[in-house]
Amino acid sequence: MFSDHILGDNSKIIDAVVDVTNPFEITTFAPQSRDSKYNDRFDYPQLLRLSTPNDVYADAIVSLLVRFLWHYVSVVYESSPQMINVYQELKIKSNFLGIEKKIY
């Protein structure tokens, strides 16, 4: 009998459910999960997401910065786990391209 689980975007809950469901190859549906750590298909082979991962979101922002030749930007974000992950991805991608940031 195939069963699945629908979750929100809380990574602690997703991790706990995936720890139980992965060995049984049960699909876990987390439509709002954007955390980049879930991009690893080896660790999360049965996790189904519909939202754009944070690393893709950050890549789009950096692409706009590059397109408009911005080399110095200010970053303002809320201290939620979701936004912290977006900022971390943005920092990685912008450092690679030499874009300087001011953090607020």
C-alpha positions in Angstrom: 0.0 0.0 0.0 1.4 3.4 -1.0 1.1 6.2 1.4 2.4 9.8 1.4 2.7 12.7 3.8 2.1 16.4 3.2 4.2 18.9 5.1 4.8 22.6 5.4 8.2 24.3 5.3 9.5 23.6 8.9 12.8 21.8 8.3 12.8 20.1 11.7 9.4 18.4 10.9 10.5 17.6 7.4 13.7 16.0 8.6 11.9 13.9 11.2 9.3 12.6 8.7 11.9 11.9 6.0 14.0 9.9 8.5 11.0 7.6 9.0 9.7 7.5 5.4 12.9 7.3 3.3 13.8 3.7 4.3 10.3 2.6 3.2 10.5 4.6 0.0 7.4 6.6 1.0 7.0 10.0 -0.8 6.9 13.0 1.4 5.3 16.1 -0.2 6.5 19.4 1.1 5.1 22.0 -1.3 6.4 25.1 0.6 9.9 23.8 1.4 12.6 26.0 -0.2 15.6 25.2 2.0 18.6 24.4 -0.3 19.7 21.4 1.8 16.7 19.5 0.2 18.3 19.8 -3.2 20.4 16.8 -2.4 18.6 13.9 -4.1 20.8 11.3 -2.4 19.8 12.4 1.1 16.2 13.2 0.1 15.2 10.9 -2.7 11.5 10.7 -1.8 11.0 14.4 -1.1 8.7 16.2 -3.5 8.7 20.0 -3.5 6.9 22.5 -5.7 8.4 25.8 -4.6 11.6 27.2 -6.1 14.7 26.2 -4.0 16.5 29.1 -2.2 19.7 28.6 -4.3 17.7 29.2 -7.5 16.0 32.2 -6.0 19.4 33.7 -4.9 20.8 32.9 -8.4 18.0 34.9 -10.0 18.8 37.9 -7.7 22.5 37.7 -8.5 21.7 37.5 -12.2 19.8 40.7 -12.0 22.7 42.4 -10.1 25.1 41.3 -12.8 22.7 42.3 -15.6 22.5 45.8 -14.3 26.2 46.0 -13.4 25.6 46.5 -9.7 28.8 45.7 -7.8 27.8 47.0 -4.3 24.4 46.2 -2.8 22.7 46.3 0.6 20.8 43.3 1.9 17.9 43.6 4.3 16.2 40.4 5.4 14.2 39.0 8.3 15.9 36.5 10.7 13.6 33.6 9.8 15.3 30.3 8.8 13.9 30.7 5.3 15.4 34.1 4.7 18.7 33.2 6.4 19.1 30.4 4.0 18.3 32.7 1.0 20.9 35.1 2.4 23.6 32.4 2.7 22.9 31.3 -0.9 23.0 34.9 -2.0 26.3 35.5 -0.2 27.9 32.4 -1.9 26.8 33.4 -5.4 27.6 37.1 -5.0 31.1 36.5 -3.5 31.9 34.3 -6.5 31.1 37.2 -8.8 32.8 39.9 -6.7 29.7 41.7 -5.6 30.1 43.5 -2.2 27.2 43.5 0.3 26.2 45.6 3.2 24.1 43.6 5.7 21.2 45.1 7.7 
